[in-house]
């Protein structure tokens, strides 16, 4: 299944993102093999930085390092995919500033909801950063399930048990992008959260 052929945006209503940077994974995935989904913030400004871009894109570099920090023997996005882990972004367009408006996250969560529905056998959801957490909370609310992750600073709420669609959800920090190499304390927590999530896949 080619994800970008079944998931997309029709109207592009959001004003605070760069529509020309719209990206949905353009990879061929076997849904039954996806055991975990990692959701990060937004598509990069430069398509060459995206997870599945050719070469050694920035999102691949930081994500591979995050998995290595967690003890995983990986060297590329293909290695991570081979583990049954699918990566995507909560917001499919690039940012125009530092933050993303709640209305934009809610709107784009409708696309994410369709995307996640493609992987009914996923056991784990890794929510990398506030935008991913908000997006999943919006999806859960629409389904009448209430918040998946409570309000509060990530360092205070991580490490507890949360569930999304009956599957374990891990709130963590953003692992995609240049800030990953700068913020060492967050990098350590990201590794702990990925390690805990991977432990459920064994």
N, C-alpha and C positions, 0 to 999 in steps of 0.2 A: 504494500500500500504506500502510495506516494502522498505524504501528509499534506503538502501544499496544494494538492489537487482536490482535496476534500474539505479543507479548512481555509477560510479567507474572510476578508472584510468587504462588504458591498458598498457602504455609503461613506466611509471615512469621515465621521462626524466630529472627531476630536480636533480642537484648535491648538492645543499646546504640545503637539508632537509633530515630527517630520514624516509626512506620509510617504515621501520618496524613499524612506528607509524601511518601509514595511517589509517584514520578513517572517515567514513561517518555515519551519524546517523542510527543506526540499530533498529529503532523503527517503529511501525506500525502507519501510519498517514492517516487520512481521509483528502485528499487535500481540499475539499470544506469547511472544518472547520478552515483552517488556514487563519487567518485575518491579521497576521503580521509576519515578519521574522526578527530575530535578527542575524546579522552576526558578528562574532568576528574574531580573528586573525588566529591562527593555532591550529592544534591538539596538545594536550599535549604530553610531552615525555613519561609520564606514562599513559597508557590507563585507569587506575583506577581513574584518575583525570577528565575524559571526562564527558560532560554534562549528558549522559545517562548511565553512569556506575552504577553498583550496590552500595548500601550503601549511603554514603553522600560524593560524590566526590567533589574535590576542585572547579571545574567549577560550580557545583550546589550551593555550599556554597556562593561563591561570587556573582553569578547571582541572587540567591534568595534574598540576602541582598540588592542588587542594586534595585530590584523590591520593596522590603519593604521600602527602602529609598524613593522610588517614591510614596509610599502610597498604594501599592498593598497588598492585604491580601493573601500572598502565603507562603508556607513552604517547597515546593519541586518543582522539575522540572515538575512533573505531574500536579501540580497546575497551573504552567505557561502554559503548553501545553493545559490544560483545558480552559484557557483563549483564546485559538486560536493562541498562539504565538509559532512559531517553531524556534529553535535555531540550528545554524550550524557554521562552520568555513570557512573562505575564502580559506585558505590553508589546505589541508587535511592531510598533513604529519607534523611530529614534527619538530621544529627548531633545527639547529645544533649550532647556535650562537644567538646573540642578534637580528640581523636583518634578513630580507628575501629579496633576490634579486628581482628586478622588473620583470625579465624574468620568475622567478618561480611563482610570483603572477599572471602574465599574463597567463601562462600555466594552472595554477590551476583554473583560472577564467572560463575556458572552462567547467570544471566540475561543478563549482558553477552555471554557466549559465543553464546547464541542470537540476540541482537541483531546482533552482528557478522557472523554467518553469513548475514544478510539481504543483505549487501553484498559479494559475492564479487569484484567488479571494483575494489574499493578498492586503490589503489597504495601508500598511505601511512597510517600510524597515528601520531598525535601524542598522546603520553602526558603529560598535564599534571599533574604532581605524583606523590608517592610512592604514593598510593592507586591511581591509574590504573596505575602501573608494577607494583605488586603484583598487581593484578587480572589483567593480561595475563600476568604470569609464572605465575599459577595456571592460567589457561586453557592455556598452552603445556605446563605440566607434565602436566596431565591427558591431553594429546595425545601425551605421551612425547617432547616436543621439548626439555625442559630450560628453563632460564631464558632469557627474551628479553633482559632487561636485568640486568647483574650488580649485586651489592650494592655500595653505596658512595654517597658524596655526589653529588648530581646534577651539581654544577658540575665534578666530576672525571670523570664518565663521559659527559657530553653531548658531542656533536661527533664521536663515533665511529660506526661502522657497526653497526647492529643490525637483525635481521629477525624478523618475526612472520608466520608462515604464508607465508613466502617474500616478504613485502612489507617495505619499509623502515619501521623504527620509530624515533621520535625521543623520547627521554626529556627532559622539560623541567619547568618549574615551573607551578604552578596559576595560570591566567589568569582564573578565574571567582570574583568576590567582591571585597569592599572592600580586601583586602590588596594587590591588584594595583596600586592607585594609591599605596600607601605604600612598597613595596619597589622602589626605582628600579633597583638593580643586577639584580634578578631580572627586572624588566620588560625591560631591555635584552637579557638572555639569551633570554627568551621570544620577543622580536622576531626575534632571530637564528635561533632554532630554527624558527619559523613560516616565515620567509623561505626557509630551506633546504628545508623540506618543500614549500612552494609551487613551488620550483624544479624539483621532480620531476614536477609536474603540467603544465608547459608543453609 
